[in-house]
Amino acid sequence: MSLLEKITRKNRGLSAYSQYQSEYIYPKLEGPLKSRMIFKGREVIVWSFNDYLGLQSDETVIQAETELVKKYGAGYPAGSRLLTGNTHYHEQLEAEISQLLDKDVLLLNFGYQGILSVVDSLVDRHDTIIYDQQVHASLIDGVRLHQGPKFSYKHNDIHQLERLLSKVQPGSEVLVLVDGVFSMRGDTANLTEILTLKQTYDFTLLVDDAHGFMSFGERGSVGELMPQVDIYISTFAKALATTGGFVAARKEFIDYFKYNLRSQTFGRTLPLLTVASVLFKLKLLAQEGTERRNKLWKNTRLLQEGLQALGYDIGNTCSPITPIYLTCSEEKAAHLLRELRYTYGIFCSPVVYPVVPKGTMILRLIVTALHEEQDISQTVEAFAKLQQTFGLVRELAYS
């Protein structure tokens, strides 16, 4: 049997949903990034992208990016950062983020691969990785590359984490991985308790705060605990609405990463267009950040309180990520999503098996500063009607 024949016989993972292409997977939203866009010729309220602060559709941002493309093109500079891909803009962005976090900073030309590469570079086969079971796939893939001991602990279970730390073999260095904000559940890591364990156990703590940086504030969801976090990673793909990211740590870590991250050494540098865009957005946030965040969190509160008042289970989220936990068959899930999109004009993303157990589904709504109160009230009203149609109830045991 050839590899092609082998994979053709498989019908598992997300490939099992290929019949829903352009509907629930690979859908096409048209128009500028706004709270309302066009899906298959219909206007829908969109709850499925991470432009938390509404920056990418800002006319001043688009104008600044346009002027830069006119001057340099979209592909400048060429080559890896190590060889020919460094510019003053790259160094300026690192310096500005460094000033915000009070740590040294290295830009990552890829968010996902950069995070994976950081994990891979830090440990060898003698070291131990311990990670929260709900960390992002980029961290998980870094763990998968590790040839030494690796253990997961139940989500935010500080007692299990401590038990694992107590069993680490002498001489094995330990890397602990958590998300600042967990991307599926929307809750945050119990960093205060984790950092307390450092008084007893020797380990390096890495926090991936992709969903926290700038949406929670300039120091993300970590806030005042930043000095105690060894390695802080974030992406520009969420609150800053573009690609790439950065890693922040002590100078010794950053100097090591510059020459040992394979994804950076052997990958093309972060385009100048992206770097300059982030610089402009940071400048804009210095003026408007408080106002934009206030609106983001006001919208978050209105949507989440509205859904909870209807009896929906949104778990322990404390972020704009708003998961609705449901128990339903695949057929019922498909029918529910069709009703949402075509009857009520609500576009949100389904999370299905194998990401969650069979027979369950998460409807994942992402709140942004772009949403208006009318968007929220219309969405809550739609879910009230769906509750009557489908008999949707809370599933507290699942979440």
Secondary structure as a PSIPRED ss2 file (coil, helix, strand):
# PSIPRED VFORMAT (PSIPRED V4.0)

   1 M C   1.000  0.000  0.000
   2 S C   1.000  0.000  0.000
   3 L H   0.000  1.000  0.000
   4 L H   0.000  1.000  0.000
   5 E H   0.000  1.000  0.000
   6 K H   0.000  1.000  0.000
   7 I H   0.000  1.000  0.000
   8 T H   0.000  1.000  0.000
   9 R H   0.000  1.000  0.000
  10 K C   1.000  0.000  0.000
  11 N C   1.000  0.000  0.000
  12 R C   1.000  0.000  0.000
  13 G H   0.000  1.000  0.000
  14 L H   0.000  1.000  0.000
  15 S H   0.000  1.000  0.000
  16 A H   0.000  1.000  0.000
  17 Y H   0.000  1.000  0.000
  18 S H   0.000  1.000  0.000
  19 Q H   0.000  1.000  0.000
  20 Y H   0.000  1.000  0.000
  21 Q E   0.000  0.000  1.000
  22 S C   1.000  0.000  0.000
  23 E C   1.000  0.000  0.000
  24 Y C   1.000  0.000  0.000
  25 I E   0.000  0.000  1.000
  26 Y C   1.000  0.000  0.000
  27 P C   1.000  0.000  0.000
  28 K C   1.000  0.000  0.000
  29 L E   0.000  0.000  1.000
  30 E E   0.000  0.000  1.000
  31 G C   1.000  0.000  0.000
  32 P C   1.000  0.000  0.000
  33 L C   1.000  0.000  0.000
  34 K C   1.000  0.000  0.000
  35 S C   1.000  0.000  0.000
  36 R E   0.000  0.000  1.000
  37 M E   0.000  0.000  1.000
  38 I E   0.000  0.000  1.000
  39 F E   0.000  0.000  1.000
  40 K C   1.000  0.000  0.000
  41 G C   1.000  0.000  0.000
  42 R E   0.000  0.000  1.000
  43 E E   0.000  0.000  1.000
  44 V E   0.000  0.000  1.000
  45 I E   0.000  0.000  1.000
  46 V E   0.000  0.000  1.000
  47 W C   1.000  0.000  0.000
  48 S C   1.000  0.000  0.000
  49 F C   1.000  0.000  0.000
  50 N C   1.000  0.000  0.000
  51 D C   1.000  0.000  0.000
  52 Y C   1.000  0.000  0.000
  53 L C   1.000  0.000  0.000
  54 G C   1.000  0.000  0.000
  55 L C   1.000  0.000  0.000
  56 Q C   1.000  0.000  0.000
  57 S C   1.000  0.000  0.000
  58 D C   1.000  0.000  0.000
  59 E H   0.000  1.000  0.000
  60 T H   0.000  1.000  0.000
  61 V H   0.000  1.000  0.000
  62 I H   0.000  1.000  0.000
  63 Q H   0.000  1.000  0.000
  64 A H   0.000  1.000  0.000
  65 E H   0.000  1.000  0.000
  66 T H   0.000  1.000  0.000
  67 E H   0.000  1.000  0.000
  68 L H   0.000  1.000  0.000
  69 V H   0.000  1.000  0.000
  70 K H   0.000  1.000  0.000
  71 K H   0.000  1.000  0.000
  72 Y H   0.000  1.000  0.000
  73 G C   1.000  0.000  0.000
  74 A C   1.000  0.000  0.000
  75 G C   1.000  0.000  0.000
  76 Y C   1.000  0.000  0.000
  77 P C   1.000  0.000  0.000
  78 A C   1.000  0.000  0.000
  79 G C   1.000  0.000  0.000
  80 S C   1.000  0.000  0.000
  81 R C   1.000  0.000  0.000
  82 L C   1.000  0.000  0.000
  83 L C   1.000  0.000  0.000
  84 T C   1.000  0.000  0.000
  85 G C   1.000  0.000  0.000
  86 N C   1.000  0.000  0.000
  87 T C   1.000  0.000  0.000
  88 H H   0.000  1.000  0.000
  89 Y H   0.000  1.000  0.000
  90 H H   0.000  1.000  0.000
  91 E H   0.000  1.000  0.000
  92 Q H   0.000  1.000  0.000
  93 L H   0.000  1.000  0.000
  94 E H   0.000  1.000  0.000
  95 A H   0.000  1.000  0.000
  96 E H   0.000  1.000  0.000
  97 I H   0.000  1.000  0.000
  98 S H   0.000  1.000  0.000
  99 Q H   0.000  1.000  0.000
 100 L H   0.000  1.000  0.000
 101 L H   0.000  1.000  0.000
 102 D C   1.000  0.000  0.000
 103 K C   1.000  0.000  0.000
 104 D E   0.000  0.000  1.000
 105 V E   0.000  0.000  1.000
 106 L E   0.000  0.000  1.000
 107 L E   0.000  0.000  1.000
 108 L E   0.000  0.000  1.000
 109 N C   1.000  0.000  0.000
 110 F C   1.000  0.000  0.000
 111 G H   0.000  1.000  0.000
 112 Y H   0.000  1.000  0.000
 113 Q H   0.000  1.000  0.000
 114 G H   0.000  1.000  0.000
 115 I H   0.000  1.000  0.000
 116 L H   0.000  1.000  0.000
 117 S H   0.000  1.000  0.000
 118 V H   0.000  1.000  0.000
 119 V H   0.000  1.000  0.000
 120 D H   0.000  1.000  0.000
 121 S H   0.000  1.000  0.000
 122 L H   0.000  1.000  0.000
 123 V C   1.000  0.000  0.000
 124 D C   1.000  0.000  0.000
 125 R C   1.000  0.000  0.000
 126 H C   1.000  0.000  0.000
 127 D C   1.000  0.000  0.000
 128 T E   0.000  0.000  1.000
 129 I E   0.000  0.000  1.000
 130 I E   0.000  0.000  1.000
 131 Y E   0.000  0.000  1.000
 132 D E   0.000  0.000  1.000
 133 Q C   1.000  0.000  0.000
 134 Q C   1.000  0.000  0.000
 135 V C   1.000  0.000  0.000
 136 H C   1.000  0.000  0.000
 137 A H   0.000  1.000  0.000
 138 S H   0.000  1.000  0.000
 139 L H   0.000  1.000  0.000
 140 I H   0.000  1.000  0.000
 141 D H   0.000  1.000  0.000
 142 G H   0.000  1.000  0.000
 143 V H   0.000  1.000  0.000
 144 R H   0.000  1.000  0.000
 145 L H   0.000  1.000  0.000
 146 H C   1.000  0.000  0.000
 147 Q C   1.000  0.000  0.000
 148 G C   1.000  0.000  0.000
 149 P C   1.000  0.000  0.000
 150 K E   0.000  0.000  1.000
 151 F E   0.000  0.000  1.000
 152 S E   0.000  0.000  1.000
 153 Y E   0.000  0.000  1.000
 154 K C   1.000  0.000  0.000
 155 H C   1.000  0.000  0.000
 156 N C   1.000  0.000  0.000
 157 D C   1.000  0.000  0.000
 158 I H   0.000  1.000  0.000
 159 H H   0.000  1.000  0.000
 160 Q H   0.000  1.000  0.000
 161 L H   0.000  1.000  0.000
 162 E H   0.000  1.000  0.000
 163 R H   0.000  1.000  0.000
 164 L H   0.000  1.000  0.000
 165 L H   0.000  1.000  0.000
 166 S H   0.000  1.000  0.000
 167 K C   1.000  0.000  0.000
 168 V C   1.000  0.000  0.000
 169 Q C   1.000  0.000  0.000
 170 P C   1.000  0.000  0.000
 171 G C   1.000  0.000  0.000
 172 S C   1.000  0.000  0.000
 173 E C   1.000  0.000  0.000
 174 V E   0.000  0.000  1.000
 175 L E   0.000  0.000  1.000
 176 V E   0.000  0.000  1.000
 177 L E   0.000  0.000  1.000
 178 V E   0.000  0.000  1.000
 179 D E   0.000  0.000  1.000
 180 G C   1.000  0.000  0.000
 181 V E   0.000  0.000  1.000
 182 F C   1.000  0.000  0.000
 183 S C   1.000  0.000  0.000
 184 M C   1.000  0.000  0.000
 185 R C   1.000  0.000  0.000
 186 G C   1.000  0.000  0.000
 187 D C   1.000  0.000  0.000
 188 T E   0.000  0.000  1.000
 189 A C   1.000  0.000  0.000
 190 N C   1.000  0.000  0.000
 191 L H   0.000  1.000  0.000
 192 T H   0.000  1.000  0.000
 193 E H   0.000  1.000  0.000
 194 I H   0.000  1.000  0.000
 195 L H   0.000  1.000  0.000
 196 T H   0.000  1.000  0.000
 197 L H   0.000  1.000  0.000
 198 K H   0.000  1.000  0.000
 199 Q H   0.000  1.000  0.000
 200 T C   1.000  0.000  0.000
 201 Y C   1.000  0.000  0.000
 202 D C   1.000  0.000  0.000
 203 F C   1.000  0.000  0.000
 204 T E   0.000  0.000  1.000
 205 L E   0.000  0.000  1.000
 206 L E   0.000  0.000  1.000
 207 V E   0.000  0.000  1.000
 208 D E   0.000  0.000  1.000
 209 D C   1.000  0.000  0.000
 210 A C   1.000  0.000  0.000
 211 H C   1.000  0.000  0.000
 212 G C   1.000  0.000  0.000
 213 F E   0.000  0.000  1.000
 214 M C   1.000  0.000  0.000
 215 S C   1.000  0.000  0.000
 216 F C   1.000  0.000  0.000
 217 G E   0.000  0.000  1.000
 218 E C   1.000  0.000  0.000
 219 R C   1.000  0.000  0.000
 220 G C   1.000  0.000  0.000
 221 S C   1.000  0.000  0.000
 222 V C   1.000  0.000  0.000
 223 G H   0.000  1.000  0.000
 224 E H   0.000  1.000  0.000
 225 L H   0.000  1.000  0.000
 226 M H   0.000  1.000  0.000
 227 P H   0.000  1.000  0.000
 228 Q H   0.000  1.000  0.000
 229 V C   1.000  0.000  0.000
 230 D C   1.000  0.000  0.000
 231 I E   0.000  0.000  1.000
 232 Y E   0.000  0.000  1.000
 233 I E   0.000  0.000  1.000
 234 S E   0.000  0.000  1.000
 235 T E   0.000  0.000  1.000
 236 F C   1.000  0.000  0.000
 237 A C   1.000  0.000  0.000
 238 K C   1.000  0.000  0.000
 239 A C   1.000  0.000  0.000
 240 L C   1.000  0.000  0.000
 241 A C   1.000  0.000  0.000
 242 T C   1.000  0.000  0.000
 243 T C   1.000  0.000  0.000
 244 G C   1.000  0.000  0.000
 245 G E   0.000  0.000  1.000
 246 F E   0.000  0.000  1.000
 247 V E   0.000  0.000  1.000
 248 A E   0.000  0.000  1.000
 249 A E   0.000  0.000  1.000
 250 R C   1.000  0.000  0.000
 251 K H   0.000  1.000  0.000
 252 E H   0.000  1.000  0.000
 253 F H   0.000  1.000  0.000
 254 I H   0.000  1.000  0.000
 255 D H   0.000  1.000  0.000
 256 Y H   0.000  1.000  0.000
 257 F H   0.000  1.000  0.000
 258 K H   0.000  1.000  0.000
 259 Y H   0.000  1.000  0.000
 260 N H   0.000  1.000  0.000
 261 L C   1.000  0.000  0.000
 262 R H   0.000  1.000  0.000
 263 S H   0.000  1.000  0.000
 264 Q H   0.000  1.000  0.000
 265 T H   0.000  1.000  0.000
 266 F C   1.000  0.000  0.000
 267 G C   1.000  0.000  0.000
 268 R C   1.000  0.000  0.000
 269 T C   1.000  0.000  0.000
 270 L C   1.000  0.000  0.000
 271 P C   1.000  0.000  0.000
 272 L H   0.000  1.000  0.000
 273 L H   0.000  1.000  0.000
 274 T H   0.000  1.000  0.000
 275 V H   0.000  1.000  0.000
 276 A H   0.000  1.000  0.000
 277 S H   0.000  1.000  0.000
 278 V H   0.000  1.000  0.000
 279 L H   0.000  1.000  0.000
 280 F H   0.000  1.000  0.000
 281 K H   0.000  1.000  0.000
 282 L H   0.000  1.000  0.000
 283 K H   0.000  1.000  0.000
 284 L H   0.000  1.000  0.000
 285 L H   0.000  1.000  0.000
 286 A H   0.000  1.000  0.000
 287 Q H   0.000  1.000  0.000
 288 E H   0.000  1.000  0.000
 289 G H   0.000  1.000  0.000
 290 T H   0.000  1.000  0.000
 291 E H   0.000  1.000  0.000
 292 R H   0.000  1.000  0.000
 293 R H   0.000  1.000  0.000
 294 N H   0.000  1.000  0.000
 295 K H   0.000  1.000  0.000
 296 L H   0.000  1.000  0.000
 297 W H   0.000  1.000  0.000
 298 K H   0.000  1.000  0.000
 299 N H   0.000  1.000  0.000
 300 T H   0.000  1.000  0.000
 301 R H   0.000  1.000  0.000
 302 L H   0.000  1.000  0.000
 303 L H   0.000  1.000  0.000
 304 Q H   0.000  1.000  0.000
 305 E H   0.000  1.000  0.000
 306 G H   0.000  1.000  0.000
 307 L H   0.000  1.000  0.000
 308 Q H   0.000  1.000  0.000
 309 A H   0.000  1.000  0.000
 310 L C   1.000  0.000  0.000
 311 G C   1.000  0.000  0.000
 312 Y C   1.000  0.000  0.000
 313 D C   1.000  0.000  0.000
 314 I C   1.000  0.000  0.000
 315 G C   1.000  0.000  0.000
 316 N C   1.000  0.000  0.000
 317 T C   1.000  0.000  0.000
 318 C C   1.000  0.000  0.000
 319 S C   1.000  0.000  0.000
 320 P C   1.000  0.000  0.000
 321 I E   0.000  0.000  1.000
 322 T E   0.000  0.000  1.000
 323 P E   0.000  0.000  1.000
 324 I E   0.000  0.000  1.000
 325 Y E   0.000  0.000  1.000
 326 L E   0.000  0.000  1.000
 327 T E   0.000  0.000  1.000
 328 C C   1.000  0.000  0.000
 329 S C   1.000  0.000  0.000
 330 E H   0.000  1.000  0.000
 331 E H   0.000  1.000  0.000
 332 K H   0.000  1.000  0.000
 333 A H   0.000  1.000  0.000
 334 A H   0.000  1.000  0.000
 335 H H   0.000  1.000  0.000
 336 L H   0.000  1.000  0.000
 337 L H   0.000  1.000  0.000
 338 R H   0.000  1.000  0.000
 339 E H   0.000  1.000  0.000
 340 L H   0.000  1.000  0.000
 341 R H   0.000  1.000  0.000
 342 Y H   0.000  1.000  0.000
 343 T H   0.000  1.000  0.000
 344 Y C   1.000  0.000  0.000
 345 G C   1.000  0.000  0.000
 346 I E   0.000  0.000  1.000
 347 F E   0.000  0.000  1.000
 348 C C   1.000  0.000  0.000
 349 S E   0.000  0.000  1.000
 350 P E   0.000  0.000  1.000
 351 V E   0.000  0.000  1.000
 352 V C   1.000  0.000  0.000
 353 Y C   1.000  0.000  0.000
 354 P C   1.000  0.000  0.000
 355 V C   1.000  0.000  0.000
 356 V C   1.000  0.000  0.000
 357 P C   1.000  0.000  0.000
 358 K C   1.000  0.000  0.000
 359 G C   1.000  0.000  0.000
 360 T E   0.000  0.000  1.000
 361 M E   0.000  0.000  1.000
 362 I E   0.000  0.000  1.000
 363 L E   0.000  0.000  1.000
 364 R E   0.000  0.000  1.000
 365 L E   0.000  0.000  1.000
 366 I E   0.000  0.000  1.000
 367 V C   1.000  0.000  0.000
 368 T C   1.000  0.000  0.000
 369 A C   1.000  0.000  0.000
 370 L C   1.000  0.000  0.000
 371 H C   1.000  0.000  0.000
 372 E C   1.000  0.000  0.000
 373 E H   0.000  1.000  0.000
 374 Q H   0.000  1.000  0.000
 375 D H   0.000  1.000  0.000
 376 I H   0.000  1.000  0.000
 377 S H   0.000  1.000  0.000
 378 Q H   0.000  1.000  0.000
 379 T H   0.000  1.000  0.000
 380 V H   0.000  1.000  0.000
 381 E H   0.000  1.000  0.000
 382 A H   0.000  1.000  0.000
 383 F H   0.000  1.000  0.000
 384 A H   0.000  1.000  0.000
 385 K H   0.000  1.000  0.000
 386 L H   0.000  1.000  0.000
 387 Q H   0.000  1.000  0.000
 388 Q H   0.000  1.000  0.000
 389 T H   0.000  1.000  0.000
 390 F H   0.000  1.000  0.000
 391 G C   1.000  0.000  0.000
 392 L C   1.000  0.000  0.000
 393 V C   1.000  0.000  0.000
 394 R C   1.000  0.000  0.000
 395 E C   1.000  0.000  0.000
 396 L C   1.000  0.000  0.000
 397 A C   1.000  0.000  0.000
 398 Y C   1.000  0.000  0.000
 399 S C   1.000  0.000  0.000
